Amino acid sequence: MNVIDLISSMEDVVLEGQIPLFKSKSIINIDEFLDMLDEMKKLLPQELQAANHLRSEKNKLIIEAQQEAQTLMEDVAREADRLVMENDITQGAYMKSKQIMNETQAEMDELKQGTYEYLIGKMDELSEQILKINEEINSSKQELKEYFSAEDEQ
């Protein structure tokens, strides 16, 4: 569940959990609270949406790399079979196919590592943003608590 879905769930909880006091009042101003949640959604960093996109792109890249590697492996296997039939170059074909397989594996490993490092970096950035948002939420919660405590004392 992403942050936007969580905020939407919070909206549902608030709407379902209204406790009427004196039949015309609520514990909180629902409209104001819902407006604040809408504002939170608007303020969420674009990186959250980008992270979801990056995750799907990472999966696409890995699948493409695997498909490319598979295609290259099949091409290498076909080429190797053809060359094996030609006795005078059998050894050369074996070495060439092994080299191509190693290069393909190295390229795939490099692509995986680059994808991993990029995604980890983006996730670290998102983690920092989420921590900041969480601190702001906790601060807002404390302010709400103090506000309602002050009203109760009056």
C-alpha atoms as one frame of an Amber mdcrd trajectory, in Angstrom:
protein
   0.000   0.000   0.000   1.471   3.362  -0.940   1.191   6.591   1.038  -1.626
   7.988  -1.062  -3.659   4.804  -0.540  -2.965   5.028   3.188  -4.191   8.612
   3.327  -7.305   7.589   1.405  -7.873   4.825   3.938  -7.519   7.411   6.719
 -10.253   9.449   5.062 -12.511   6.392   5.050 -11.787   5.717   8.714 -12.605
   9.290   9.680 -15.846   9.266   7.714 -16.917   5.929   9.168 -15.825   6.766
  12.703 -17.699   9.992  13.359 -19.038  10.089  16.890 -21.852  12.633  17.104
 -22.049  14.775  20.213 -25.375  16.473  20.875 -26.518  15.159  17.452 -25.032
  18.133  15.557 -21.354  18.230  16.585 -18.350  15.982  16.054 -15.125  15.535
  17.918 -13.218  17.017  14.983 -14.089  19.258  12.115 -14.340  16.567   9.453
 -14.207  18.974   6.499 -11.072  20.645   7.818  -9.414  17.287   8.539 -10.279
  15.957   5.086  -8.976  19.181   3.514  -5.707  18.677   5.374  -5.466  15.098
   4.085  -6.084  16.333   0.545  -3.352  18.912   1.024  -0.992  16.176   2.293
  -1.621  14.204  -0.885  -0.723  17.261  -2.959   2.454  17.855  -0.947   3.792
  14.329  -1.234   7.045  14.412  -3.155   7.031  13.363  -6.760   9.727  10.874
  -5.791   7.047   8.588  -4.319   5.350   8.350  -7.668   8.745   8.088  -9.327
   9.694   5.204  -7.030   6.663   3.214  -8.130   7.596   3.939 -11.724  11.235
   2.985 -11.071  10.175  -0.308  -9.524   8.176  -1.250 -12.606  10.985  -0.014
 -14.891  13.513  -2.113 -12.948  11.384  -5.200 -13.502  11.052  -4.380 -17.192
  14.821  -3.893 -17.517  15.547  -7.197 -15.820  13.031  -9.035 -18.009  14.443
  -7.386 -21.142  17.994  -8.258 -20.090  16.990 -11.853 -19.429  15.199 -12.073
 -22.780  18.179 -10.543 -24.557  20.515 -12.894 -22.766  18.293 -15.845 -23.656
  18.203 -14.760 -27.299  21.963 -14.336 -27.318  22.413 -17.744 -25.674  20.163
 -19.363 -28.284  22.049 -17.591 -31.060  25.333 -18.739 -29.553  24.066 -22.308
 -29.243  22.897 -22.365 -32.873  26.172 -20.886 -34.034  28.138 -23.350 -31.949
  26.192 -26.287 -33.366  26.845 -25.123 -36.909  30.524 -24.677 -36.262  30.847
 -28.068 -34.577  29.738 -29.642 -37.830  32.711 -28.083 -39.535  35.553 -30.166
 -38.067  38.382 -27.829 -38.960  36.947 -24.919 -36.843  35.272 -26.787 -33.983
  37.698 -25.543 -31.367  37.390 -21.915 -32.508  33.603 -22.068 -32.368  33.682
 -23.460 -28.858  35.942 -20.657 -27.662  33.879 -17.972 -29.404  30.612 -19.235
 -27.938  32.128 -19.362 -24.479  33.398 -15.791 -24.872  29.987 -14.530 -26.003
  28.307 -16.318 -23.110  30.759 -14.760 -20.654  30.307 -11.311 -22.163  26.541
 -11.690 -22.058  26.669 -12.786 -18.444  28.986  -9.881 -17.586  26.641  -7.387
 -19.296  23.653  -8.860 -17.478  25.489  -8.718 -14.141  26.512  -5.109 -14.792
  22.933  -4.148 -15.700  21.588  -5.811 -12.567  24.189  -4.088 -10.375  23.535
  -0.686 -11.948  19.785  -1.120 -11.527  20.261  -2.197  -7.919  22.484   0.781
  -7.072  20.159   3.250  -8.769  17.086   1.892  -7.015  18.811   1.783  -3.625
  19.817   5.423  -4.076  16.285   6.442  -4.997  14.835   4.431  -2.121  17.263
   6.130   0.298  16.098   9.511  -0.986  12.477   8.473  -0.582  13.158   7.162
   2.890  14.528  10.557   3.904  11.497  12.314   2.436   9.134   9.941   4.220
  10.952  10.525   7.517  10.538  14.282   7.070   6.844  13.853   6.271   6.440
  11.585   9.285   8.064  14.220  11.508   5.662  16.835  10.151   2.707  14.538
  10.781   3.861  13.858  14.349   4.299  17.585  14.930   0.791  18.242  13.582
  -0.606  15.503  15.781   1.064  17.106  18.823  -0.386  20.494  17.892  -3.855
  18.956  17.546  -3.469  17.271  20.919  -2.420  20.538  22.537  -5.266  22.408
  20.850  -7.920  19.980  22.018  -6.396  19.814  25.501  -6.586  23.619  25.717
 -10.229  23.584  24.647 -11.067  20.905  27.200  -9.541  23.036  29.975 -11.746
  25.970  28.994
